[in-house]
């Protein structure tokens, strides 16, 4: 039977397709892009289209045994609710409707750690955390991912067998485009970042997320939600590890978070005017200010999920960047 992966040409989707093919699964790769480099050399069916088109989604999911929904719109701005809602809410609604209409055995839906409320900060974030409220002052990305989860929950109540996954900050090999986090790492690796921020994030290897997702398809109970986290690492500590790997000295200036937030607010209009996506925006800095205690205890207990050490992930990521010519191109 066919396994469908939406967002198949993205960082997560591409790694997932590779793992499924390695298992001998028949994969239908769905994406709106014409850049299929992440799937070069893989024997998969490629389908180009937009998940915001319900008729297209119904056709794309026809005959599918399982669906991995990785497609999403990542926004680092406060004024992108329409774009975020179109993909992360309407797109999810289309996928769950198509799964119900086509009799899909199981949907694996990729949400985000940002769909969950982060406070209180002195307690670990786990699966019991409530979703971000629709009227909360959170960024559009957070609210749209929470709304997408609600669409899946509504379909579960209608009989859909679905599992929801909430990964943290994904990095790792086969990041062809590259992703936002990949671009951040490349900028740090080539010494193009003038200053660091005294903050951090929970980083997880894309290969661990893929393995956790495939275990969820095979073993998770219907309606389950799992957080797929890795390890919290500060930006200065990440830069120090990169120096060991690349030999590139990190910036000496480490800005306190409040100063970085002030600078981001001042720089935001210029970034939009130049059609550039800055690394440190008010939204991305808000994420760096989020809860550093993210628990993957439930998925470890239920599915045997074990994220690898962060140093190994960073080393493998930069080795792949070098082999793909992206590190040299960035320099």
PyMOL commands that set and color helices and strands:
alter all, ss='L'
color gray80, all
select helices_A, chain A and resi 11-22+37-39+54-60+81-102+113-115+140-157+180-189+206-219+235-246+257-273+282-288+297-303+310-323+326-330
alter helices_A, ss='H'
color red, helices_A
select strands_A, chain A and resi 2-6+26-31+45-48+64-69+106-110+162-167+169-171+196-197+200-205+225-228+231-234+254-255
alter strands_A, ss='S'
color yellow, strands_A
deselect
rebuild
show_as cartoon
